[in-house]
Structures are given as structure tokens and as C-alpha cells.
Amino acid sequence: MLPAIAERAIAAYTSPGDLVVDPMCGVGTTLVEAVHLGRDAIGVEYEDRWAGFAEANLAHARSQGATGHGEVVTGDARHLPGIVDPSIRGLATFVLTSPPYGPSLHGQVRARPGKGVEKSNFRYSTDPANLAHVGNEALLGAMHQIFVGCAALLRPGGILAMTVRPWWRDGELIDLPGFARPRR
């Protein structure tokens, strides 16, 4: 997620001291922007590697004067109510997240004159259970589970927002914003 998007959404929908949650926090962009704005933040990240980056980014934000408190919990967001402190149920003002898109959108790209483009750090995970690797139906089902868990954390009138855009997977354009589950 772009920091400017997180900053703008958090500023618009929360006040200093409010609790912001990101159930798929990655490197912690939402958390960092929240603590810089004087909000408290809790993030959940499935991958230990990315959770470590999120914790380091929060420490850096604190060293730069951020006044909010942030923490990262490593776990599967599909089981959100069971992995975060039960005392925060019903307290979050805002949930802001972005789904794990997989290798098509992750990584760093560097143009190398005369040698093409070099992409690094694009492998989000090698764990086949990670949502970055599941099919469309499994991803939609998981997102439903995650959002139900988020609802348990939100206070009355709280807001859940997700930044999402279409992406390519195995040569197919995945339009999650426009994808509707068949009615059963």
C-alpha cells in the first residue's frame, strides 16, 4: 500500500488516540502511518520475515517522533479474533488493509542500462497456504473470514477499508474489485 493512501485514509476516518488495525500488514505501512498520526495500531502478518520488517519500520517511526503505539502479531488473519489480544474487541475505529497479491505486484525493480530490468524481493512467500498463492475462490473465502474477524474488532460505527486493484496471475487478469461470488 502506498504510504500516502494509508495516511490520507487514516487522517480522514480516525482521530488521535484511535485504534487502527491492519489484518494483513506486510511491512507495516498502515501501522507506520497510523503511529505518525498519533493513532495506535495493531497489525497481523502471516510471514515472519515481513512481520520483522513491520516491527523494524515501527521502531524507526518511533525514533522519528511518532507518538502512537504500534505492535505486530504474527499469525493467520483468517483466525483474527483468536490471535489478537481479546481486550481490543469492539475498540478499533478503522481497519485498513490490502490483500496479498502474490509475486506480480511485490518486489523492487531496477532498470539496468543495456541489461534490461532486474526484479528482486518479489517472492512474498513460498508457503502454499499463504493467500498470495491460493486461487480466486479460496482468496474470496479467506477475505470473507478475515472481514468477519475484523467486524469483531470494530467499535460501533467503525469502518473497514481495503485498497485493491486488478492484477495478473498466470496470464489472467484478476479483478477482485469487480469479482462477485456466485449466489448459493
C-alpha positions in Angstrom: 0.0 0.0 0.0 1.3 3.4 -0.8 2.0 5.4 2.4 0.1 8.5 1.0 -3.0 6.4 0.6 -2.8 5.0 4.2 -2.0 8.4 5.6 -5.0 10.0 3.9 -7.4 7.3 4.8 -6.3 7.2 8.5 -6.4 11.0 8.8 -9.9 11.1 7.2 -11.5 8.3 9.3 -9.8 8.4 12.6 -8.7 10.8 15.4 -5.6 10.9 17.5 -5.7 8.1 20.1 -8.0 5.9 17.9 -7.1 2.3 17.2 -6.3 1.3 13.6 -6.0 -2.4 12.6 -4.4 -4.0 9.5 -5.0 -7.8 9.4 -2.6 -8.3 6.5 0.0 -5.7 7.4 3.0 -6.8 5.4 5.9 -4.4 6.1 3.6 -2.2 8.2 2.8 0.8 6.0 -0.6 1.2 7.6 0.8 0.9 11.1 3.6 3.4 10.5 1.3 6.0 9.0 -1.1 5.5 12.0 1.5 6.0 14.7 2.9 9.0 12.9 -0.6 10.5 13.1 -0.9 9.8 16.8 -3.1 6.7 16.5 -2.4 3.3 18.0 -2.1 0.4 15.6 -2.1 -3.4 15.6 -1.1 -5.4 12.5 -1.2 -9.1 11.8 1.2 -10.6 9.4 1.4 -14.3 8.3 5.0 -14.3 7.3 7.7 -13.9 9.9 10.0 -12.1 7.5 7.6 -9.4 6.7 6.4 -9.1 10.4 10.1 -8.4 11.3 10.2 -5.6 8.7 7.0 -4.2 10.1 8.4 -4.2 13.6 11.6 -2.5 12.3 9.5 0.1 10.5 7.6 0.8 13.7 10.8 1.2 15.6 12.1 3.6 13.0 8.8 5.6 13.2 9.2 5.9 17.0 12.8 7.1 16.5 11.4 9.8 14.2 9.0 11.1 16.8 5.8 9.1 16.1 3.5 9.4 19.1 1.2 6.4 18.6 1.9 2.9 19.8 2.1 0.1 17.3 2.5 -3.7 17.5 2.8 -6.6 15.1 1.4 -10.1 15.7 2.5 -12.9 13.6 -0.4 -15.2 12.6 -3.0 -16.0 10.0 -5.6 -13.3 9.7 -8.3 -15.9 8.9 -8.2 -16.5 12.7 -8.0 -12.9 13.7 -10.1 -12.9 16.9 -8.0 -15.7 18.3 -4.6 -14.2 17.6 -5.0 -10.6 18.8 -5.5 -9.5 22.4 -9.2 -10.1 23.2 -9.3 -6.8 25.1 -9.3 -4.9 21.8 -12.6 -6.5 20.6 -15.0 -3.7 19.8 -12.4 -0.9 20.1 -10.9 -0.4 16.6 -12.1 2.7 14.8 -10.7 1.7 11.5 -9.4 -1.4 9.7 -7.3 -0.7 6.6 -5.6 -3.4 4.6 -4.5 -4.6 1.2 -4.7 -8.2 0.1 -1.6 -10.3 -0.7 -1.4 -10.2 -4.5 1.5 -12.6 -4.9 4.7 -12.1 -6.9 3.1 -10.0 -9.7 3.0 -6.9 -7.5 5.7 -7.4 -4.9 9.3 -6.6 -5.1 11.7 -4.0 -6.2 12.5 -3.2 -9.8 15.7 -1.6 -11.1 16.5 -0.7 -14.7 20.0 -1.8 -15.6 21.1 0.1 -18.8 21.9 -2.4 -21.5 20.9 -5.3 -19.3 17.1 -4.9 -19.0 15.1 -4.8 -15.8 16.1 -6.6 -12.6 13.4 -7.6 -10.1 14.3 -8.6 -6.6 12.5 -9.5 -3.4 9.4 -10.3 -5.3 8.7 -13.7 -3.7 6.3 -12.8 -1.0 6.2 -16.4 0.3 6.9 -19.9 -0.6 4.2 -21.3 1.7 1.4 -22.6 -0.5 -1.1 -21.9 2.3 -0.3 -18.2 2.1 -3.2 -16.2 0.5 -0.8 -14.9 -2.2 -0.8 -18.4 -3.7 -4.4 -19.6 -3.4 -6.9 -19.5 -6.2 -9.6 -16.9 -6.7 -12.4 -18.8 -4.8 -10.1 -19.6 -1.9 -9.0 -16.0 -1.7 -12.5 -14.7 -1.7 -13.5 -17.2 1.0 -10.4 -16.2 3.1 -11.2 -12.5 2.7 -14.7 -13.2 4.0 -13.3 -14.9 7.0 -10.9 -12.0 7.6 -13.6 -9.4 7.3 -15.8 -11.3 9.8 -12.9 -11.3 12.2 -12.4 -7.6 11.6 -16.0 -6.9 12.3 -15.5 -8.3 15.8 -12.7 -5.9 16.4 -14.5 -2.7 15.1 -16.4 -0.5 17.5 -19.9 0.5 16.6 -19.7 2.8 13.6 -16.1 1.6 12.8 -15.0 1.5 9.2 -13.3 -1.3 7.2 -11.5 -0.3 4.0 -9.4 -2.3 1.6 -7.1 -0.9 -1.1 -7.3 -3.2 -4.1 -6.8 -3.2 -7.8 -6.8 -5.8 -10.6 -3.7 -7.8 -11.0 -2.3 -10.5 -13.3 -2.0 -14.1 -12.1 -0.8 -16.8 -14.5 -1.7 -14.7 -17.6 -5.2 -14.0 -16.3 -6.4 -10.5 -15.1 -7.9 -10.9 -11.7 -10.4 -8.2 -11.0 -11.1 -8.6 -7.3 -12.8 -5.2 -7.0 -15.3 -6.3 -9.6 -15.5 -10.0 -8.8 -18.8 -11.2 -7.3 -19.2 -14.6 -5.7 -22.0 -16.7 -7.2 -25.1 -16.7 -5.0 -25.7 -20.0 -3.3 
